[in-house]
């Protein structure tokens, strides 16, 4: 069996496991009486750093019906911005933004991220945080060199411990963010990466509410695939074009459509976790290996056979 064929079969089998679990859950719910879809409540979004990216997103999200609190160390300077955004916006300090938001957007120079993580650790703990920053050594110093080396998804998680982190809106220029929102035809894609399935769901909603199309690339470790300096960084692409550029294959696209993800790199590593995004939990199922039966949420794809 060739390596390509083996990977394809392994992925197909892995998908089958995840799809069976999802289908079983759906079938169980099928017998229940149909219920009207609940209205989606607007979110409260704290924005730390109201520069070009943060300020533009604040405007787009207020127009979508969300409440925002824009913040900086000098909140008085943001009163004019808050008034221009309307009654759905207010200004405050970074601490107030962290406390206010169901979701917090951090859009600051990357070198400020460690200090925010220290100063607001308690306020941000357990919250969904969207991180837009990019490390530039000429501005942010040595920490940016290390962040680029290991990838911003991994680095930002170290600087912001205890949050439900999603890398988002880092791969688009502020001018394009303003001019391309809600454009006619196919929307511009925004790549996302995160380890928390519910946080990714919220991030996808906010990307759509801002007028773009979300593309979930994978866990935080894969955020490096759209970091500064990559081929897709700041390029305006549709979702299909972005997926093609990142090598997201047809199986991954099918599973994302169903709310399922296979986390890991596109090169199919030896061990890959199958997760059900809709259930927000890993599937506790493992293929028997070498005659042993065991429960686990990580399975070796090389051991899966159709």
Secondary structure, DSSP 8 states (H G I E B T S, - for coil): --HHHHHHHHHHHHHHHHHHHHHHHHHHHHTS-----------EEEEE--SHHHHHHHHHHHHTT-EEEEE-SSGGGGHHHHHHH-TTEEEE-HHHHHHH-SEEEE-S-GGGHHHHHHHTHHHHTT-EEEE-----HHHHTHHHHHHHHH-HHHHHHHHSTTSEEEE-S-SS-HHHHHHSTT-SSS-BEEEEEES-HHHHHHHHHHHHHTT-EEEEEESGGGGGGGSTTSTTTT---BHHHHHHHHT--HHHHHHHHTTEEEES-TT--SEEEEEETTTTEE------BTTB----SEEEGGG---
